[in-house]
Amino acid sequence: MPKILDGVAIASAIKQEVAEEVRALAALGIRPGLAAVLVGRVPASEIYVRSKVQACAELGLYSDLISPPESVTTEEMLDLVAALNSRDDIDGILIQLPLPKQVDAKQLLDAVSPDKDVDGFHPVNAGRLQAGRPALAPCTPAGVIEILKRSDLPISGQQAVVVGRSDIVGKPVAMLLLNENATVTICHSKTRDLGAVTREADILVAAIGRAGFITPDMVKPGATIIDVGINRLSTREDVDRFFAGDMKREATFLRRGSTIVGDVHPKAFELAGAYTPVPGGVGPLTIAMLMANTVRAAKMRRGL
Ligand SMILES: NC(=O)c1ccc[n+]([C@@H]2O[C@H](COP(=O)([O-])OP(=O)(O)OC[C@H]3O[C@@H](n4cnc5c(N)ncnc54)[C@H](OP(=O)(O)O)[C@@H]3O)[C@@H](O)[C@H]2O)c1
């Protein structure tokens, strides 16, 4: 039976450690602070930002939720970021994506001070990560490494295959695995004979954004499968395609009108030695690592 890697439990352990660090910093008169910038009214973004602010409150971090109107300009956003960069009570700046079309997202993310870039998206942090220097690493990729380490799964010397090369997930997760001494292959939409490559993986990371894309024939038996994908299924056909006969999924679909599946086909998990389920695998780590990054940024900024 494959081992199910419980992201909820791992995220909860990380959050407890963060809360302890926050208490230790409080004794020194320091309260790490996160500014969350949420532009306009995108329902999914509102939910994400609300849970980030709530996590701050639970763990004792200060948070400031800033909500510019949908009509905000790039210049106004740049002024806001400049103000946050110089505020002493703010250690981390989070700009919730997506931004409205008129805002130049790249220019804005580049304007965030690398030392407050708790999302780890700034080119300076990408460069530090690549150079193996202390860096604020993107939260979801950092969470992948935490899952592997805290589950005592070896990384060093393993063949790791990452499917996906986005700046947010694929590239940084590959770099983190490399820094942990895995032998890393990065695949993407132009990779020839993808299955032949993924079948070599001891650690297979799927960050593609396509429902159930990794099928059983693409997996080496006994591999560790990390499924980063989150894909919503909202039609009966789609749900049956992946979860026919699964009573729990059926109940979720009937209750909510949708359910989610990762980038790995549920049948492929049956071959794994260990795997992260969707939901409840990688997902919960993202906020936990955001909290950890904010505390880390607070300490780094003060030379602690
Ligand atoms: N908290 C979380 O758990 C979390 C956080 C972030 C993202 N996600 C999820 O992770 C998934 C990936 O996100 P992302 O932001 O990295 O997506 P993305 O920016 O759309 O990147 C997708 C990557 O998959 C590759 N790809 C697409 N079709 C492919 C194919 N047929 N064969 C091989 N590679 C293919 C693309 O290759 P090209 O570069 O060649 O186009 C691209 O590099 C999504 O489901 C997203 O919702 C989850």
The ligand as a Gaussian input file, in Angstrom:
#p B3LYP/6-31G(d) Opt

LIG

0 1
 N       -0.786000      25.823000      -3.364000
 C       -0.724000      24.984000      -4.332000
 O       -0.880000      23.838000      -4.090000
 C       -0.436000      25.460000      -5.726000
 C        0.316000      26.610000      -5.948000
 C        0.603000      26.982000      -7.257000
 C        0.100000      26.229000      -8.327000
 N       -0.660000      25.136000      -8.072000
 C       -1.188000      24.313000      -9.159000
 O       -0.096000      23.681000      -9.808000
 C       -0.372000      23.536000     -11.205000
 C        0.742000      24.193000     -12.004000
 O        0.759000      25.575000     -11.725000
 P        1.729000      26.586000     -12.501000
 O        1.432000      27.954000     -11.980000
 O        3.114000      26.065000     -12.417000
 O        1.146000      26.414000     -13.991000
 P        1.637000      27.061000     -15.370000
 O        2.330000      28.354000     -15.134000
 O        0.466000      27.009000     -16.283000
 O        2.754000      26.027000     -15.900000
 C        2.392000      24.764000     -16.350000
 C        3.610000      24.021000     -16.826000
 O        3.192000      22.733000     -17.289000
 C        3.753000      22.504000     -18.565000
 N        2.863000      21.701000     -19.399000
 C        1.643000      22.043000     -19.875000
 N        1.157000      21.064000     -20.677000
 C        2.111000      20.111000     -20.698000
 C        2.209000      18.862000     -21.381000
 N        1.249000      18.423000     -22.191000
 N        3.326000      18.116000     -21.190000
 C        4.318000      18.553000     -20.384000
 N        4.275000      19.736000     -19.725000
 C        3.181000      20.497000     -19.895000
 C        3.956000      23.867000     -19.198000
 O        4.962000      23.738000     -20.184000
 P        5.428000      25.001000     -21.118000
 O        6.281000      25.827000     -20.218000
 O        6.183000      24.364000     -22.222000
 O        4.170000      25.693000     -21.546000
 C        4.325000      24.712000     -18.001000
 O        5.716000      24.708000     -17.789000
 C       -1.751000      24.152000     -11.406000
 O       -2.723000      23.108000     -11.335000
 C       -1.918000      25.072000     -10.225000
 O       -3.284000      25.270000      -9.876000
 C       -0.920000      24.732000      -6.787000

